[in-house]
Amino acid sequence: MSINRFVPEGVELTTLLDELRKLSWAAADVLMAYARGEEPPFGFPKSLSVEEGGDGPVSAADMSVNELLISGLKDNLTFKEWDILSEETSKEKTSQESNYTKDWCWILDPLDGTKDFLQGSENYAVHIALTYKQKPKIGIVLIPERNELWFGIIGSGAWYENRDGLKKNISFSERLEISDLILVSSKNHKDQKLPNLISNLSFAETKSIGSVGCKVASILRGEADVYISLSGQTSPKDWDMAAPHALIEAAGGMFTHADGSNLIYQNPTYCQSGCLIASHGKYHQRICQKAMEFFSLEIPEYIV
């Protein structure tokens, strides 16, 4: 099997994308119903209960969309030789030696930006990624409140469409110099060292919004140019990064560690630690170089 395949043998890409569209817009209906205090479809509970999990709050909305996506992938696709790794069910296999080791793997975040969602912000998203041998192949980011469904197929291209199927192409900004670039950073998850790194890089402006998917979409619209994740003891996980990573790379941008190395998925801890940088790609290497210079002098433990 060629490593350049977008999907497994026997799976038809157009049929797969159609099924993912249906699942994504169904997820949008569930999330928007919860956000508005309405009865969610498909028999999910109306009460937006919230529990504190190890990595943050987990709501009934997270769990409902998780069930919707997993059941849809299992029931509506004939190919079965792939794993399904989701944020909400990742602990199920942690004690097993063979957890999520199949070549093909779905990586899901049913609700990226749960804190923003619970705070009434529109900056939340659904992430759906398909990886092959620990590398992303397809990334889908749904932003319900903006009526945007983003598709990225590495080696084929990226676009977004609304519920009516109207497609639009990616529109990176023309900003090139670091001093002109706009950074988008986390609203609720900020490492204490991140402001020092941002100050050292001297971007023109910094915007703070939730959800990695929403951040990357802002780069793809041309509203921002760079996203930086910086983590030490705590870190984002595969489900935070896989779909946005595939999406921006498929669009011609870049998403790497600060040293330029690739992100690898399905490692046992699912962690994506250190300094990760996503950009429209036009000045990516220089941003990485300046970040590494900063780390070598200030905080070498963040170099990954």
ABEGO torsion letter per residue (X at the ends): XBAABABBBGBBAAAAAAAAAAAAAAAAAAAAAAAAGBBBBGGBBABBBBBBBAAEBBBAAAAAAAAAAAAAAAAABABABBBBBBAAAAAAAAABAABGABABBBBBBABBGAAAAAAGBABBBBBBBBBBGGBBABBBBBBAAAGBBBBBBBGAEBBBBBAAGBBBBBBBBABABAAABBBBBBAABBBAAAAAAAAAAGBABBBBBBEAAAAAAAAAAGABABBBBBBBABBBBAAAAAAAAAAAAAAGBBBBBAAGBBBBBGBAAGBBBEBBBBBAGAAAAAAAAAAAAAAAAABAAABX
